[in-house]
């Protein structure tokens, strides 16, 4: 089942709710968003510990911040896209 091309359970050989593929897609986007947020929190915790104990290697923070922001935007935009698909 491919949400982008509108292939639903009835066309993919399965039976059931035609909006199921959209709901599954939204659930996967929600899980990805949660994993991303947990990763950012873990990164911030490690950064705090390194500052407290004295970091051996100083690394610029901007690449991680940009990656987190772009990933967050991508996941949110994908969720909006999947939410607005016609079932």
N, C-alpha and C positions, 0 to 999 in steps of 0.2 A: 504494500500500500504506500503510495507516494502522495503526500498531501499537495505538493506543488503542482502536480499534473492532474489532481482531482480523481485519482484512482482510489475508490473506496472499497469497502468489504464486498459489496455486491459485484463489482467488476473484477476484483482480485480473487474470486472463487470462494470467499468466505461469506458467512451469513451474519446478520445481526444489525445493529444500529448503524445507519449511514454516517452519523457524526462521530463514530468511535475513533476513526483515524485522527480527526482533529483533536479530540479529547486526549488521546494518547500523545499526540505531538505537543499539546500544551503541558501535559504532565512531564514530558521529557525536558521541555524548556524550563519548567519550574525546578526540576531536579538539577539541571545544569546551573541555573542561577544560584541555587543553594550551595552547590559545590564551589562555585566561584567565590561567593561571599565567605565561605569557610576558609578557602585558600587565602583570601586577603586578610582575614583575621589571624590566621596562623603566621603569615608573613609579618604582620605588624607585631605580633607577640615575639617572634624570633628577633626582629629588629630591636624591640625594647630590651630583650635580654642581652643582646650584643652590646648595646649602648651602656647598659648597667655594668656588665662584666668587662668591658673594654674590647672592642672589636679588633681582631687581628688584621682584617682587611677591610678597608673602607671602599664601599661600592656605591656608585651614584644611584639614587632612588628613582630618578625619572623614568628609566625604562620599565620598571615594574609598575609604576603608577600609570603610565600610558597604556601598558598591556592590560592592566586591570580595568581601566576605564573603557577601552575599546571592546574588551570582552563583554563587559557589563552591557554596553550599548548594543552590541550584536545580539546578545541573548534577549534583551528587552524588545528590540525591533523584530526578532524572529517570533517572539511570543505575540506581539501585536499583529504581525502578518498572519500567523496561524489562527488567531482569535477572530480576524475579520474575513476569513475564507468562508465562502458560501458552502453549507453542508450539502 
